[in-house]
Amino acid sequence: MLLEPEEYLNFVPADAERALILERLEVQISEAKDLEFSRKDVLERMDKWQAALEVESWLEEYNRVRAIRLLNSRIPDLQKKQTCLWL
């Protein structure tokens, strides 16, 4: 049998104790809300960090490919200059 919240207070003898219990409950609720916000904040920061890592990885790969293409485009010019020096 479930009791209504007000019915639980009937088991607490004094009004001062009831007030203390209610105060403690409010503190616990507040702490739970803060914890929930903190967890959401951590998850949001992790998502941003992971997205930044993906961008950084893509950029490194792009720069690597670009450097290889640039080097490959200059190889024939360097070979021509090298043969001219030997002649």
Buried (B, 14 or more C-beta within 10 A) or exposed (E): EEEEEEEEBEEBEEEEEBEEEEEEEEEEEEEEEEEEEEEEEEEEEEEEEEEEEEEEEEEEEEEEEEEEEEEEEEEEEEEEEEEEEEE
